[in-house]
Amino acid sequence: MGKLEGKIALTTGGNSGIGLATAKRFVSEGAYVFITGRREPELAAAVREFGRNVAGVQGDVTELGELDVLNARIEQ
């Protein structure tokens, strides 16, 4: 059992770089992770790379309206 078992995490910019590495670590510790990204192709590729415990949400977290969409998705 990982340290984050049963937890939900959000990683912005999770489709590449440090965000992707962070999301991978969270998943390896047992969390279900939502990752965000502005570009759909890169986001979809990142989600496929995980294979489990991850959901991708396309959007720009600098836009307040898109944060509402992200929040609603996580609350589902």
Kinemage of the C-alpha trace (Angstrom):
@kinemage 1
@onewidth
@group {chain A} dominant
@subgroup {mainchain}
@vectorlist {calphas} color= white
{ca met a 1} P 0.000 0.000 0.000
{ca gly a 2} L 1.408 3.377 -1.069
{ca lys a 3} L 1.499 6.549 0.959
{ca leu a 4} L -1.202 8.096 -1.229
{ca glu a 5} L -3.532 5.101 -1.476
{ca gly a 6} L -7.132 6.277 -1.768
{ca lys a 7} L -6.151 9.913 -2.336
{ca ile a 8} L -6.916 12.145 -5.311
{ca ala a 9} L -4.250 14.464 -6.719
{ca leu a 10} L -4.255 17.202 -9.331
{ca thr a 11} L -1.131 17.950 -11.339
{ca thr a 12} L -1.292 20.968 -13.606
{ca gly a 13} L 0.872 20.712 -16.690
{ca gly a 14} L 0.930 16.972 -16.132
{ca asn a 15} L 1.414 16.078 -19.781
{ca ser a 16} L 5.166 16.772 -19.782
{ca gly a 17} L 8.251 17.653 -17.776
{ca ile a 18} L 8.127 18.040 -14.020
{ca gly a 19} L 4.315 17.813 -13.990
{ca leu a 20} L 4.405 14.432 -15.721
{ca ala a 21} L 7.130 13.132 -13.405
{ca thr a 22} L 5.167 14.307 -10.367
{ca ala a 23} L 1.976 12.665 -11.584
{ca lys a 24} L 3.833 9.392 -12.198
{ca arg a 25} L 5.188 9.449 -8.664
{ca phe a 26} L 1.731 10.099 -7.217
{ca val a 27} L 0.293 7.172 -9.200
{ca ser a 28} L 3.127 4.909 -8.073
{ca glu a 29} L 2.231 5.815 -4.478
{ca gly a 30} L -1.406 4.813 -5.066
{ca ala a 31} L -3.181 8.104 -5.837
{ca tyr a 32} L -5.730 8.665 -8.567
{ca val a 33} L -4.351 11.628 -10.497
{ca phe a 34} L -5.995 14.236 -12.672
{ca ile a 35} L -3.549 15.847 -15.072
{ca thr a 36} L -4.168 19.009 -17.043
{ca gly a 37} L -2.710 20.228 -20.279
{ca arg a 38} L -3.583 22.779 -22.933
{ca arg a 39} L -2.877 20.587 -25.970
{ca glu a 40} L -5.099 17.534 -26.470
{ca pro a 41} L -2.630 15.321 -28.397
{ca glu a 42} L 0.069 15.614 -25.725
{ca leu a 43} L -2.460 15.176 -22.937
{ca ala a 44} L -3.914 12.030 -24.526
{ca ala a 45} L -0.411 10.590 -25.022
{ca ala a 46} L 0.417 11.200 -21.355
{ca val a 47} L -2.796 9.495 -20.211
{ca arg a 48} L -2.004 6.457 -22.387
{ca glu a 49} L 1.489 6.325 -20.882
{ca phe a 50} L 0.078 5.796 -17.390
{ca gly a 51} L -2.355 3.012 -18.167
{ca arg a 52} L -4.147 3.301 -14.808
{ca asn a 53} L -5.272 5.713 -12.103
{ca val a 54} L -5.170 8.841 -14.250
{ca ala a 55} L -7.596 11.130 -16.043
{ca gly a 56} L -6.686 13.941 -18.397
{ca val a 57} L -8.546 17.232 -18.419
{ca gln a 58} L -7.788 19.604 -21.265
{ca gly a 59} L -7.706 23.244 -20.322
{ca asp a 60} L -5.715 26.301 -19.389
{ca val a 61} L -5.546 26.747 -15.619
{ca thr a 62} L -4.883 30.472 -16.043
{ca glu a 63} L -8.519 30.853 -17.183
{ca leu a 64} L -10.907 31.027 -14.213
{ca gly a 65} L -13.832 29.529 -16.134
{ca glu a 66} L -11.769 26.495 -17.025
{ca leu a 67} L -10.911 25.987 -13.359
{ca asp a 68} L -14.649 25.588 -12.689
{ca val a 69} L -14.793 22.853 -15.342
{ca leu a 70} L -11.766 21.154 -13.801
{ca asn a 71} L -13.273 21.301 -10.326
{ca ala a 72} L -16.566 19.825 -11.546
{ca arg a 73} L -14.715 16.985 -13.254
{ca ile a 74} L -12.784 16.119 -10.104
{ca glu a 75} L -15.948 16.200 -7.957
{ca gln a 76} L -17.747 13.643 -10.174
